[in-house]
């Protein structure tokens, strides 16, 4: 099983990619170094609360969202069910965005 540090790094990377932000841009927005961002995402660094706050602000999310790591521990069936629920309740714009992302992902 992944360590909390690994899961946290995956969470940062997932949110960053979902917002179409490069590591370079996240480094610029957060005031953290590019190398440090990469190390966090790979689970090689344990960021301080100050760094986590900077990342949350740069990603425009509440700090608490960064501590919700459960989606990385769910079984594939549970992840699938969550995705289906999100798709079923999405407005048209989000649905089209998801469709476009899925087409790119599954090429």
PAZAPA-4460 file (N, C-alpha, C; in steps of 0.05 Angstrom, whole numbers, plus 32768, in hexadecimal, padded with zeros to 4 digits):
% residues 107
    n_x    n_y    n_z   ca_x   ca_y   ca_z    c_x    c_y    c_z   seq   type   mol
   8011   7FE8   8000   8000   8000   8000   8012   8019   8000     1      X     A
   8009   802D   7FF2   8018   8046   7FF1   8018   8054   800C     2      X     A
   802E   8062   8011   8030   8072   802A   801F   808B   8027     3      X     A
   801A   8098   803E   800B   80B1   803D   8019   80C5   802C     4      X     A
   8033   80C6   802E   8044   80D8   801D   8040   80D3   8000     5      X     A
   803F   80B9   7FF8   803A   80B2   7FDC   801E   80BB   7FD3     6      X     A
   800A   80B5   7FE4   7FEF   80BC   7FDE   7FEB   80DA   7FDC     7      X     A
   7FF8   80E9   7FED   7FF7   8106   7FEC   8002   8110   7FD2     8      X     A
   8019   8105   7FCA   8025   810D   7FB1   8013   8107   7F99     9      X     A
   8006   80F0   7F99   7FF3   80E9   7F84   7FDC   80FC   7F83    10      X     A
   7FD3   8105   7F9B   7FBC   8117   7F9D   7FC4   8132   7F90    11      X     A
   7FDB   813C   7F97   7FE5   8156   7F8C   7FE6   8153   7F6D    12      X     A
   7FF2   813E   7F64   7FF5   813A   7F47   7FDA   8138   7F39    13      X     A
   7FC8   812A   7F45   7FAD   8126   7F3A   7F9F   8141   7F37    14      X     A
   7F9F   8150   7F4C   7F91   816A   7F4C   7F9F   817D   7F38    15      X     A
   7FB9   817D   7F38   7FC8   818F   7F26   7FC1   8188   7F09    16      X     A
   7FC1   816E   7F02   7FBB   8166   7EE7   7F9D   816C   7EE0    17      X     A
   7F8B   8168   7EF3   7F6F   816E   7EEE   7F6B   818B   7EE8    18      X     A
   7F7C   819C   7EF2   7F7A   81B9   7EEE   7F8B   81C2   7ED6    19      X     A
   7F98   81AF   7EC9   7FA9   81B4   7EB2   7FBF   81C8   7EB9    20      X     A
   7FCC   81C2   7ECF   7FE2   81D3   7ED9   7FFB   81C2   7ED8    21      X     A
   8010   81CD   7ECC   802A   81BF   7ECC   8037   81C2   7EE7    22      X     A
   804C   81B1   7EEB   805B   81B3   7F04   8068   81CE   7F05    23      X     A
   8072   81D8   7EEF   807F   81F2   7EEE   806B   8208   7EF7    24      X     A
   8053   8207   7EED   803F   821B   7EF4   8038   8219   7F11    25      X     A
   8035   8200   7F1B   802E   81FD   7F38   8045   8208   7F49    26      X     A
   805E   8203   7F41   8074   820E   7F4F   8073   822C   7F50    27      X     A
   806D   8238   7F3A   806B   8255   7F38   8054   8260   7F49    28      X     A
   803C   8253   7F47   8025   825C   7F57   8028   8258   7F75    29      X     A
   8037   8243   7F7C   8039   823D   7F99   8052   824A   7FA6    30      X     A
   8065   8252   7F96   807E   825C   7FA1   8091   8246   7FAA    31      X     A
   808B   822E   7FA2   809C   8217   7FA9   80AD   8210   7F90    32      X     A
   80C3   8203   7F94   80D4   81FC   7F7D   80C8   81E6   7F6D    33      X     A
   80CF   81E6   7F53   80C7   81D0   7F41   80D0   81B5   7F4B    34      X     A
   80E9   81B4   7F54   80F4   819B   7F5E   80E4   8191   7F76    35      X     A
   80DD   81A3   7F88   80CE   819C   7FA0   80B2   8191   7F99    36      X     A
   80A5   819E   7F86   808B   8195   7F7C   808D   8178   7F72    37      X     A
   80A1   8174   7F61   80A5   8159   7F56   80AA   8144   7F6C    38      X     A
   80BA   814B   7F7F   80C0   8139   7F95   80A7   8133   7FA6    39      X     A
   8096   8147   7FAA   807D   8143   7FB9   806C   812F   7FA9    40      X     A
   8069   8135   7F8F   8057   8124   7F7E   8061   8107   7F7D    41      X     A
   807B   8103   7F7F   8086   80E7   7F7E   8087   80DA   7F9A    42      X     A
   807D   80E9   7FAE   807D   80DE   7FC9   8098   80DE   7FD7    43      X     A
   80AA   80EE   7FCD   80C5   80EE   7FD8   80CA   8104   7FEC    44      X     A
   80B7   8117   7FEF   80B9   812D   8002   80A0   812E   8013    45      X     A
   80A4   8135   802B   808E   8138   803E   808A   8156   8043    46      X     A
   8077   8163   8035   8075   8180   8036   806B   818A   8051    47      X     A
   8074   81A1   8058   806B   81AE   8071   804E   81B8   806E    48      X     A
   8042   81BF   8084   8027   81CB   8082   8027   81E5   8072    49      X     A
   803C   81F4   8075   803E   820D   8065   803F   8207   8047    50      X     A
   804E   81F3   803F   8050   81EB   8023   8035   81E0   8019    51      X     A
   8027   81D1   802A   800D   81C6   8023   7FF9   81DD   801F    52      X     A
   7FFB   81F1   8031   7FE9   8209   802E   7FEF   8217   8014    53      X     A
   8008   821A   800D   8010   8227   7FF4   8005   8217   7FDC    54      X     A
   8007   81FD   7FDD   7FFD   81EC   7FC7   7FDF   81EF   7FC5    55      X     A
   7FD1   81EF   7FDB   7FB4   81F1   7FDB   7FAB   820C   7FCE    56      X     A
   7FB9   8221   7FD6   7FB2   823C   7FCA   7FB8   823C   7FAC    57      X     A
   7FCE   8231   7FA4   7FD6   8230   7F88   7FC2   8220   7F78    58      X     A
   7FB8   820A   7F83   7FA5   81F9   7F76   7F88   8203   7F79    59      X     A
   7F84   8218   7F89   7F6A   8224   7F8E   7F57   820F   7F9A    60      X     A
   7F60   8202   7FAF   7F4F   81EE   7FBD   7F53   81F2   7FDB    61      X     A
   7F3F   81E9   7FEB   7F43   81EA   8008   7F59   81D6   8010    62      X     A
   7F69   81DE   8024   7F7E   81CD   802E   7F74   81B1   8035    63      X     A
   7F5D   81B0   8041   7F51   8197   804A   7F4E   8183   8033    64      X     A
   7F4A   818D   801B   7F47   817B   8004   7F60   816B   7FFE    65      X     A
   7F77   8177   8005   7F90   8169   8000   7F94   8152   8014    66      X     A
   7F86   8152   8029   7F89   813C   803D   7F75   8126   8039    67      X     A
   7F63   8129   8026   7F50   8113   8020   7F5D   8101   800C    68      X     A
   7F68   80EB   8016   7F77   80D8   8005   7F68   80BF   7FFF    69      X     A
   7F50   80BD   8007   7F41   80A4   8005   7F3D   809A   7FE8    70      X     A
   7F3A   80AD   7FD5   7F36   80A4   7FB9   7F4D   8093   7FAF    71      X     A
   7F65   8095   7FBB   7F7C   8086   7FB3   7F7D   806B   7FC0    72      X     A
   7F6A   8066   7FD3   7F6A   804C   7FE1   7F51   803C   7FDA    73      X     A
   7F40   8047   7FC9   7F27   8039   7FC2   7F2C   8023   7FAE    74      X     A
   7F1C   800F   7FAF   7F1D   7FF9   7F9C   7F14   8003   7F80    75      X     A
   7F1C   7FF7   7F6B   7F14   7FFF   7F50   7EF6   8001   7F4D    76      X     A
   7EE7   7FEF   7F59   7ECA   7FEF   7F56   7EBE   8008   7F64    77      X     A
   7ECA   8010   7F7A   7EC1   8028   7F89   7EC7   8041   7F79    78      X     A
   7EDF   8042   7F6D   7EE6   8059   7F5C   7ED3   805B   7F45    79      X     A
   7ECD   8045   7F38   7EBB   8044   7F21   7EA0   804F   7F2A    80      X     A
   7E95   8047   7F40   7E7B   8050   7F4A   7E7B   806E   7F4F    81      X     A
   7E91   8078   7F5B   7E93   8095   7F60   7E93   80A4   7F46    82      X     A
   7EA3   809B   7F32   7EA4   80A8   7F18   7E88   80A8   7F0B    83      X     A
   7E7A   8092   7F0C   7E60   8091   7F00   7E4D   80A5   7F0D    84      X     A
   7E4D   80A6   7F27   7E3C   80BA   7F36   7E43   80D6   7F2D    85      X     A
   7E5D   80DC   7F2B   7E65   80F7   7F23   7E5C   80FD   7F07    86      X     A
   7E5E   80EA   7EF5   7E55   80EE   7ED9   7E37   80F3   7ED9    87      X     A
   7E29   80E3   7EE8   7E0B   80E5   7EE7   7E01   8100   7EF2    88      X     A
   7E10   810D   7F03   7E07   8126   7F0F   7E15   813E   7F02    89      X     A
   7E27   813A   7EEF   7E36   8150   7EE3   7E24   8161   7ED1    90      X     A
   7E2A   817B   7ED1   7E1C   818C   7EBD   7E28   8188   7EA2    91      X     A
   7E1C   8194   7E8E   7E25   818F   7E72   7E42   8196   7E6D    92      X     A
   7E4B   81AD   7E78   7E67   81B5   7E74   7E7A   81A1   7E7F    93      X     A
   7E75   8198   7E98   7E87   8185   7EA4   7E86   816A   7E96    94      X     A
   7E6F   8163   7E8D   7E6C   8149   7E7F   7E7C   814A   7E65    95      X     A
   7E7B   8160   7E56   7E8A   8163   7E3E   7EA9   8163   7E44    96      X     A
   7EB0   8170   7E59   7ECC   8170   7E61   7ED6   8154   7E68    97      X     A
   7EC6   8145   7E78   7ECC   812A   7E7F   7ECF   8118   7E66    98      X     A
   7EBC   811B   7E54   7EBC   810C   7E3B   7ED5   8111   7E2B    99      X     A
   7EDD   812A   7E29   7EF5   8131   7E1A   7F0E   8125   7E28   100      X     A
   7F0F   8127   7E43   7F26   811B   7E51   7F27   80FD   7E4E   101      X     A
   7F0F   80F0   7E4F   7F0E   80D3   7E4D   7F17   80CA   7E31   102      X     A
   7F0F   80D9   7E1D   7F18   80D2   7E01   7F36   80D4   7DFF   103      X     A
   7F42   80E9   7E0A   7F5F   80EC   7E0A   7F6D   80D6   7E1A   104      X     A
   7F62   80CF   7E31   7F6E   80BB   7E42   7F6D   809F   7E36   105      X     A
   7F58   8098   7E28   7F54   807D   7E1E   7F5D   807A   7E01   106      X     A
   7F6B   808C   7DF6   7F75   8089   7DDB   7F8C   8076   7DDA   107      X     A
***
